Amino acid sequence: MQTGIGTEHDLILKQNKKNLNRKRLDTWLLLLPTLGIFIFFFLLPLFFLFITSFKTFDASSGIGSEWTLQNYIKFISDPFFLGVVWRTVKIALITTLVTIIIAYPVAFQISRANGRVKNYLILLVLSPLLISMVIRCYGWVILLSNNGVVNNTLMNLGWIDQPLTLLYTELSVIIGMVHVLFPYMVLSIMGSLERIDPSVIRAAQNLGASSIRTFFSVLLPLTLPGIFAGSVMVFSLSVSSFVTPAILGGPQVKVMSYLTYEQVAVMLNWPYGAAIGFLLIIIATITIIAYSKILASSEKGVAIQ
């Protein structure tokens, strides 16, 4: 009897293991098309570009066959290129901070709205994404140029005597970036706000906490995951953005993406352009990891798992 029970138990275990393996196989088969597209159209070109970054270059013959670290050394040892790195990271950090400050109250109001009003507000926030990024940037060109709406308005009011230099500056790039990336931050923070139980806020208020104390002690810590997710998206997109800096910053405000474009498309120096591109990836990754570590080390922080 015991032998029969043991045999039946072993059969059940084998069947369960077989079913588990079949589920795993089905999962991988479902993921296979997406993984194939990701590997073939993203990882594989990125790998060849990485290999190219270690190749020599000659203006007369093009990409050489010899291996070298000179492309990376040239970039790291040049103060001009290091200044471009600092400008790129600075613009991305300021854009992320400004986006958080502007998006938080908007996300809070949308999360408190109900029914049709909430749908209209979400549509209003997402409406810029329905317009081409190039068109949005040229809209800011019209607003910020020397003869644009902003300067003409300020001069008509008598606040300035001559046009302010707003276009082709870091300020114009940051303004354009915030406008483009604002919806991503709103949606991320709004998701965290909607998961908060309203009774938690009422409990803090019943215990005598003021609105400011409730915000910093309850709301802000509970919405840090949304802020972090939005910050990662905004920073990653802004640090690697090309269209907005190219149109609103031009050659006067060079960032690493614009520098990569110049080396690849204008100078045809693919190895050096590839090296700049991979340095940009490394810088963005290190910044995000450092940001995650800072939040993880704080008492109310969250970290990437």
Wavefront OBJ file of the C-alpha trace (Angstrom):
o trace
v 0.000 0.000 0.000
v 2.749 2.420 0.930
v 4.604 1.549 -2.259
v 1.458 2.295 -4.291
v 0.964 5.630 -2.517
v 4.601 6.507 -3.034
v 4.388 5.654 -6.735
v 1.237 7.750 -7.143
v 2.906 10.655 -5.344
v 5.942 10.427 -7.636
v 3.665 10.422 -10.681
v 1.893 13.544 -9.446
v 5.228 15.285 -8.874
v 6.432 14.327 -12.341
v 3.173 15.553 -13.890
v 3.371 18.853 -12.014
v 6.985 19.277 -13.098
v 6.001 18.483 -16.667
v 3.193 21.051 -16.556
v 5.549 23.662 -15.093
v 8.113 23.047 -17.827
v 5.361 23.289 -20.432
v 4.212 26.641 -19.023
v 7.782 27.933 -19.086
v 8.158 26.759 -22.680
v 4.883 28.454 -23.650
v 6.053 31.670 -21.980
v 9.335 31.661 -23.882
v 7.542 30.881 -27.154
v 5.279 33.895 -26.599
v 8.271 36.099 -25.810
v 10.387 34.794 -28.687
v 9.058 37.133 -31.439
v 9.506 40.224 -29.254
v 12.939 39.089 -28.088
v 13.958 38.399 -31.684
v 12.922 41.886 -32.812
v 14.655 43.461 -29.796
v 17.892 41.541 -30.372
v 17.973 41.941 -34.153
v 16.965 45.597 -34.421
v 18.472 46.985 -31.180
v 21.100 44.867 -29.436
v 22.817 43.636 -32.594
v 23.278 47.112 -34.164
v 24.339 48.417 -30.769
v 26.926 45.663 -30.511
v 28.387 46.457 -33.953
v 28.401 50.155 -33.090
v 30.293 49.333 -29.900
v 32.861 47.383 -31.913
v 33.149 50.308 -34.350
v 33.960 52.688 -31.488
v 37.291 50.870 -31.012
v 38.299 51.170 -34.665
v 40.681 53.694 -36.212
v 39.517 56.319 -38.696
v 41.152 58.052 -41.623
v 39.490 60.864 -43.579
v 40.698 59.436 -46.895
v 40.009 55.734 -46.345
v 37.255 55.767 -43.698
v 36.974 53.177 -40.912
v 40.220 51.272 -40.404
v 40.808 47.697 -39.343
v 43.097 48.411 -36.389
v 41.932 48.517 -32.778
v 42.407 51.597 -30.618
v 41.238 53.366 -27.456
v 42.068 56.746 -28.908
v 38.417 57.634 -29.606
v 37.553 57.426 -25.908
v 40.827 58.993 -24.760
v 40.368 61.898 -27.173
v 36.933 62.672 -25.761
v 37.828 62.319 -22.075
v 41.030 64.362 -22.348
v 39.501 67.332 -24.210
v 38.088 70.112 -21.946
v 35.636 71.161 -24.679
v 34.063 67.724 -24.847
v 33.959 67.468 -21.053
v 32.095 70.788 -21.059
v 29.573 69.264 -23.460
v 29.127 66.335 -21.060
v 28.494 68.694 -18.143
v 26.029 70.769 -20.201
v 24.142 67.636 -21.267
v 23.799 66.298 -17.714
v 22.995 69.749 -16.296
v 20.182 70.360 -18.803
v 18.760 66.879 -18.120
v 18.871 67.337 -14.325
v 17.285 70.814 -14.437
v 14.620 69.532 -16.832
v 13.821 66.649 -14.485
v 13.617 68.914 -11.413
v 11.435 71.533 -13.111
v 9.167 68.833 -14.515
v 8.651 67.348 -11.030
v 7.790 70.752 -9.545
v 5.295 71.593 -12.299
v 3.800 68.114 -12.750
v 3.118 67.290 -9.085
v 0.282 69.797 -8.455
v -1.237 68.964 -11.848
v -1.146 65.230 -11.088
v -2.636 65.891 -7.635
v -5.580 67.847 -9.054
v -6.238 65.235 -11.743
v -6.181 62.415 -9.187
v -8.812 64.266 -7.123
v -11.093 64.917 -10.100
v -13.953 62.592 -10.951
v -15.752 61.339 -14.017
v -15.741 63.321 -17.215
v -13.669 66.175 -15.783
v -10.805 63.784 -15.025
v -10.918 62.360 -18.550
v -10.791 65.853 -20.056
v -7.850 66.822 -17.862
v -5.916 63.687 -18.812
v -6.656 64.369 -22.482
v -5.435 67.947 -22.044
v -2.165 66.746 -20.498
v -1.627 64.132 -23.215
v -2.603 66.422 -26.103
v 0.999 67.645 -26.738
v 1.993 64.043 -27.468
v -0.418 64.064 -30.415
v 1.627 66.783 -32.124
v 4.985 66.202 -33.798
v 7.973 67.116 -31.653
v 9.400 69.164 -34.523
v 6.213 71.251 -34.772
v 6.204 71.843 -31.016
v 9.818 72.978 -31.087
v 9.195 75.391 -33.949
v 6.257 76.733 -31.977
v 8.718 77.666 -29.229
v 10.984 79.226 -31.863
v 8.130 81.577 -32.777
v 7.536 82.411 -29.117
v 11.174 82.863 -28.021
v 12.821 84.498 -31.039
v 13.984 88.126 -30.946
v 10.828 89.207 -32.790
v 8.704 86.574 -31.120
v 5.620 86.829 -28.964
v 7.472 86.949 -25.634
v 9.916 89.720 -26.560
v 7.259 91.782 -28.361
v 4.934 91.533 -25.364
v 7.640 92.571 -22.897
v 8.693 95.498 -25.106
v 5.100 96.676 -25.594
v 4.619 96.628 -21.823
v 7.761 98.723 -21.428
v 9.533 96.158 -19.259
v 12.531 95.862 -21.607
v 14.125 98.216 -24.137
v 15.645 95.597 -26.427
v 14.854 91.934 -27.148
v 16.131 89.342 -24.700
v 18.291 86.503 -25.997
v 15.958 83.602 -25.272
v 16.376 81.412 -28.328
v 19.479 79.248 -28.869
v 20.265 79.193 -25.159
v 20.201 76.516 -22.472
v 17.010 78.130 -21.143
v 15.171 77.598 -24.432
v 16.318 73.963 -24.548
v 15.087 73.373 -20.985
v 11.724 75.007 -21.761
v 11.286 72.813 -24.819
v 12.320 69.693 -22.896
v 9.871 70.372 -20.069
v 7.055 70.897 -22.543
v 7.829 67.644 -24.361
v 8.360 65.439 -21.273
v 5.770 66.952 -18.927
v 3.047 64.297 -19.626
v 5.342 61.403 -18.647
v 5.938 62.865 -15.202
v 2.262 63.694 -14.659
v 1.141 60.154 -15.461
v 3.817 58.584 -13.240
v 2.990 60.735 -10.206
v -0.748 60.410 -10.799
v -0.452 56.618 -10.690
v 1.155 56.797 -7.232
v -1.398 59.329 -5.967
v -4.339 57.177 -7.044
v -2.985 54.203 -5.079
v -2.966 56.146 -1.802
v -5.846 55.311 0.534
v -7.706 58.590 1.300
v -8.182 57.406 4.893
v -4.413 57.772 5.433
v -4.604 61.494 4.651
v -7.707 61.931 6.795
v -5.977 60.145 9.680
v -3.017 62.543 9.478
v -5.342 65.546 9.449
v -7.373 64.169 12.383
v -4.146 63.836 14.352
v -3.553 67.559 13.923
v -1.132 67.586 10.990
v -1.261 70.714 8.858
v -1.529 70.575 5.069
v 2.219 71.133 4.691
v 3.033 68.488 7.322
v 0.616 66.043 5.672
v 2.259 66.611 2.317
v 5.855 66.111 3.486
v 5.116 63.299 5.973
v 2.447 61.329 4.090
v 1.886 62.293 0.459
v 5.469 62.845 -0.656
v 6.912 59.595 0.809
v 4.042 57.536 -0.631
v 4.447 59.064 -4.083
v 8.241 58.661 -4.250
v 7.942 55.520 -6.430
v 5.987 57.526 -9.005
v 8.405 60.448 -8.778
v 11.346 58.104 -9.231
v 9.770 56.328 -12.222
v 8.927 59.650 -13.841
v 12.397 61.021 -13.096
v 14.079 58.040 -14.757
v 11.949 58.441 -17.886
v 12.358 62.224 -18.090
v 16.091 62.155 -17.408
v 16.754 59.310 -19.851
v 14.775 60.992 -22.625
v 16.191 64.466 -22.012
v 19.841 63.409 -21.708
v 19.623 61.603 -25.063
v 17.291 64.040 -26.839
v 18.419 65.363 -30.207
v 15.524 67.177 -31.904
v 14.796 69.704 -29.153
v 18.436 70.751 -28.530
v 19.086 70.881 -32.281
v 16.142 73.216 -32.990
v 16.021 75.335 -29.820
v 19.724 75.237 -28.959
v 21.376 74.981 -32.343
v 25.166 74.902 -32.681
v 25.466 77.366 -29.771
v 24.190 74.825 -27.221
v 25.872 71.578 -28.133
v 24.908 68.445 -26.235
v 26.282 64.934 -26.628
v 23.507 63.772 -28.952
v 24.157 66.741 -31.271
v 27.890 66.053 -31.078
v 27.280 62.435 -32.060
v 25.205 63.575 -35.034
v 27.970 65.942 -36.164
v 30.648 63.248 -36.025
v 28.555 60.580 -37.773
v 26.528 62.545 -40.348
v 28.766 65.572 -41.025
v 32.338 64.474 -40.335
v 31.570 60.826 -41.260
v 33.776 59.758 -38.337
v 31.725 56.749 -37.272
v 34.213 55.376 -34.699
v 34.407 58.671 -32.800
v 30.638 59.218 -33.019
v 30.062 55.675 -31.728
v 32.411 56.326 -28.801
v 30.513 59.511 -27.886
v 27.216 57.633 -28.082
v 28.381 54.887 -25.746
v 29.848 57.392 -23.320
v 26.408 59.025 -23.267
v 24.827 55.666 -22.411
v 27.369 55.094 -19.633
v 26.847 58.572 -18.165
v 23.057 58.209 -18.194
v 23.250 54.759 -16.576
v 25.650 55.917 -13.850
v 23.460 58.943 -13.061
v 20.324 56.804 -12.774
v 22.088 54.245 -10.558
v 23.449 57.022 -8.336
v 19.949 58.526 -8.062
v 18.568 55.115 -7.111
v 21.258 54.637 -4.449
v 20.513 58.066 -2.957
v 16.830 57.200 -2.634
v 17.618 53.739 -1.280
v 19.881 55.169 1.424
v 17.222 57.614 2.614
v 14.605 56.515 5.131
v 11.743 57.225 2.745
v 13.451 56.312 -0.495
v 12.761 53.675 -3.053
v 15.253 51.803 -5.181
v 15.227 49.802 -8.376
v 14.859 46.138 -7.576
l 1 2 3 4 5 6 7 8 9 10 11 12 13 14 15 16 17 18 19 20 21 22 23 24 25 26 27 28 29 30 31 32 33 34 35 36 37 38 39 40 41 42 43 44 45 46 47 48 49 50 51 52 53 54 55 56 57 58 59 60 61 62 63 64 65 66 67 68 69 70 71 72 73 74 75 76 77 78 79 80 81 82 83 84 85 86 87 88 89 90 91 92 93 94 95 96 97 98 99 100 101 102 103 104 105 106 107 108 109 110 111 112 113 114 115 116 117 118 119 120 121 122 123 124 125 126 127 128 129 130 131 132 133 134 135 136 137 138 139 140 141 142 143 144 145 146 147 148 149 150 151 152 153 154 155 156 157 158 159 160 161 162 163 164 165 166 167 168 169 170 171 172 173 174 175 176 177 178 179 180 181 182 183 184 185 186 187 188 189 190 191 192 193 194 195 196 197 198 199 200 201 202 203 204 205 206 207 208 209 210 211 212 213 214 215 216 217 218 219 220 221 222 223 224 225 226 227 228 229 230 231 232 233 234 235 236 237 238 239 240 241 242 243 244 245 246 247 248 249 250 251 252 253 254 255 256 257 258 259 260 261 262 263 264 265 266 267 268 269 270 271 272 273 274 275 276 277 278 279 280 281 282 283 284 285 286 287 288 289 290 291 292 293 294 295 296 297 298 299 300 301 302 303 304 305
